[in-house]
Structure formats: structure tokens, C-alpha cells
Amino acid sequence: MSHARPKNSRDWLKRHLSDHYVKKANEAGFRSRSYYKLEEIDDAEKLMKQGDTVVDLGSAPGSWSQMAIKRVGSQGKVVAIDMLPMEAIQRVHFIEEDFSLDAGLQAVIVAIKNKPVDLVISDMSPNLTGVVITDQARLYTLGELALDFAVNFLKPNGCFLVKVFQGDGFEPYVKLMRSHFQKVGAKKPDASRDESREVYLLGRGLKNQ
């Protein structure tokens, strides 16, 4: 997860620690404020139901997986992958691999038993260089990999939720999503910081491939 920080890091840290959603997450035992982003989107869009299978791409530190396993229940399944370690979450199948490499992709396919899934969520971010054009390009490369996976493994009525940043690459990526989904919408949850350029794109209803 990455956000643009103010020039004075101490100001950023002070504001982060006093952040309503950070406090709320800490008190509730959730791993990051991102929990509330997915919760808000799911409350509005009803993406998950009991018994669903969810794939969480770029899952560390695990707040989206925490949220997803709660919504899909004991009959559901959450498969999570990240190249960073993630502390175990009960009933979440975690894979510590790089999804952008073949080994990571194959591990996810094995975990879902090569069967269609109900929801693919992607909060993947590249290691940031600080060079905006480079970082945007890397982010959208990951976004394209996530989209490709969703198109190949979602059920016909499945959904795809992906984090992107507004700027270079945004419009072409929206266009690409629209070529695969009947409905594409942008979501900016309250738990996203106002200064952040992040936005979540939601694709519903796969077009005939």
C-alpha cells in the first residue's frame, strides 16, 4: 500500500496515527485501514455472499482477506497471494509468491482447483521508485495481469475490483476493462485519504469472450 506523503514525514506520521480509520482498525484488530475501504464498497455493491470463492491479489498485510473471509463464511473460500509475508488468517489460503511470475499464477490456479471464482480483488502496488511515470506504468502492468486473471477465471456473473491511480494510464485501463465487462464503475471509499489519487474500479458481468 502506498500513498503520497507530505514533505514533512513527522507531520504525516502524526496525522496517520490520529487518523480515524487507522484508530478504528487498530481497536478492532484489523490489519490496516483498507479493511474499511472494501467493507464500504461491499456494503454498497453486494460483491460477496456466503459460500463465495474470492481471490485476493496483493493481499499483505491481510485486511482485505480478513474482510472477505468474514463475508463468505465457513462455506466460502479466500485464496490470497503476495510476495511479502502475511501473518496467517484462519481459513484463508495464503501463497507467498510474486503473482507477476508464472510460479505465483500457477500456485493460485492450483489453490482454486482451476475452477471459476466469484470475485477477484486486487490491491497490488509496485515497489515505488518515486518517478511518477515509471510507478504508474508498473501499477498498470500489475492491473493488466489482475484483469487477465479475472477474465479467465471469473464466473459469468463474477466481479473484479482493482485499485488504480488517476493519471497516466487511467483512461486506457478503463477502456480495457470496458472491453471485458458490461458495467465498469469507479469507487472512492470514505476510508481513502482525500489527497490520495487512488480509485477502485469495479467490473461486473463478463462479456462473451
KAHU-V533769 format. One record per residue. N is the residue number from 0. SS is DSSP state (@ for helix, = for strand, . for the rest). D_CENTER is the distance of its C-alpha to the mean C-alpha in Angstrom with 2 decimals. Layout:
# KAHU-V533769
<<N | SS | D_CENTER> <N | SS | D_CENTER>>
This chain:
# KAHU-V533769
<<0 | . | 9.93> <1 | . | 12.75> <2 | . | 14.83> <3 | . | 18.28> <4 | . | 20.83> <5 | . | 24.29> <6 | . | 27.14> <7 | . | 28.45> <8 | @ | 26.12> <9 | @ | 28.12> <10 | @ | 27.50> <11 | @ | 23.73> <12 | @ | 23.98> <13 | @ | 26.31> <14 | @ | 24.13> <15 | @ | 21.00> <16 | @ | 23.11> <17 | @ | 24.53> <18 | . | 21.26> <19 | @ | 21.34> <20 | @ | 17.74> <21 | @ | 18.13> <22 | @ | 21.40> <23 | @ | 20.16> <24 | @ | 17.41> <25 | @ | 20.11> <26 | @ | 22.62> <27 | @ | 20.55> <28 | . | 19.51> <29 | . | 15.76> <30 | . | 14.30> <31 | . | 12.98> <32 | . | 13.10> <33 | @ | 9.34> <34 | @ | 10.54> <35 | @ | 12.43> <36 | @ | 9.93> <37 | @ | 8.40> <38 | @ | 12.07> <39 | @ | 13.46> <40 | @ | 11.54> <41 | @ | 12.39> <42 | @ | 15.87> <43 | @ | 16.47> <44 | @ | 15.15> <45 | . | 15.85> <46 | . | 12.99> <47 | . | 13.91> <48 | . | 17.44> <49 | . | 19.49> <50 | . | 19.69> <51 | . | 16.51> <52 | = | 14.77> <53 | = | 10.97> <54 | = | 9.26> <55 | = | 6.33> <56 | = | 6.02> <57 | . | 6.52> <58 | . | 7.12> <59 | . | 10.04> <60 | . | 11.62> <61 | . | 10.40> <62 | @ | 10.07> <63 | @ | 7.27> <64 | @ | 9.55> <65 | @ | 12.44> <66 | @ | 11.58> <67 | @ | 10.99> <68 | @ | 14.17> <69 | @ | 16.05> <70 | @ | 15.52> <71 | @ | 16.28> <72 | . | 19.22> <73 | . | 21.57> <74 | . | 21.86> <75 | . | 18.15> <76 | = | 16.14> <77 | = | 12.81> <78 | = | 12.43> <79 | = | 10.24> <80 | = | 10.74> <81 | = | 11.04> <82 | . | 14.16> <83 | . | 14.68> <84 | . | 16.34> <85 | . | 14.82> <86 | . | 17.37> <87 | . | 17.95> <88 | . | 16.76> <89 | . | 19.28> <90 | . | 18.64> <91 | = | 15.29> <92 | = | 15.96> <93 | = | 14.59> <94 | = | 15.26> <95 | = | 15.93> <96 | . | 15.91> <97 | . | 14.76> <98 | . | 12.80> <99 | . | 14.56> <100 | . | 17.82> <101 | @ | 19.57> <102 | @ | 19.90> <103 | @ | 16.19> <104 | @ | 15.82> <105 | @ | 19.04> <106 | @ | 18.09> <107 | @ | 15.17> <108 | @ | 17.70> <109 | @ | 20.25> <110 | @ | 18.14> <111 | . | 17.57> <112 | . | 21.24> <113 | . | 20.64> <114 | . | 20.24> <115 | . | 18.20> <116 | = | 15.17> <117 | = | 14.38> <118 | = | 10.64> <119 | = | 7.94> <120 | = | 4.25> <121 | = | 2.74> <122 | . | 2.74> <123 | . | 6.11> <124 | . | 9.20> <125 | . | 12.76> <126 | . | 15.62> <127 | . | 17.01> <128 | . | 20.63> <129 | . | 21.41> <130 | . | 22.55> <131 | @ | 20.57> <132 | @ | 21.36> <133 | @ | 20.46> <134 | @ | 17.13> <135 | @ | 16.24> <136 | @ | 17.47> <137 | @ | 15.48> <138 | @ | 12.16> <139 | @ | 13.16> <140 | @ | 14.43> <141 | @ | 11.09> <142 | @ | 9.86> <143 | @ | 13.03> <144 | @ | 12.60> <145 | @ | 9.38> <146 | @ | 11.44> <147 | @ | 14.45> <148 | @ | 13.14> <149 | @ | 12.12> <150 | @ | 15.55> <151 | @ | 17.33> <152 | @ | 16.04> <153 | = | 15.20> <154 | = | 18.13> <155 | = | 19.94> <156 | = | 18.70> <157 | = | 15.10> <158 | = | 12.09> <159 | = | 9.15> <160 | = | 6.43> <161 | = | 5.23> <162 | = | 5.79> <163 | = | 9.41> <164 | = | 12.59> <165 | . | 15.80> <166 | . | 18.65> <167 | . | 19.73> <168 | . | 17.89> <169 | @ | 16.29> <170 | @ | 19.01> <171 | @ | 19.31> <172 | @ | 15.64> <173 | @ | 16.04> <174 | @ | 19.25> <175 | @ | 17.78> <176 | @ | 15.35> <177 | @ | 18.46> <178 | @ | 20.41> <179 | @ | 18.35> <180 | = | 17.55> <181 | = | 20.21> <182 | = | 18.24> <183 | = | 15.67> <184 | = | 15.08> <185 | = | 13.61> <186 | = | 12.44> <187 | . | 13.21> <188 | . | 13.07> <189 | . | 16.07> <190 | . | 14.19> <191 | . | 13.17> <192 | . | 16.21> <193 | . | 18.72> <194 | . | 19.27> <195 | . | 15.70> <196 | . | 15.20> <197 | = | 11.48> <198 | = | 10.83> <199 | = | 8.36> <200 | = | 9.93> <201 | = | 10.61> <202 | = | 12.79> <203 | = | 15.32> <204 | = | 18.33> <205 | = | 18.56> <206 | . | 21.68> <207 | . | 24.28> <208 | . | 23.54>>
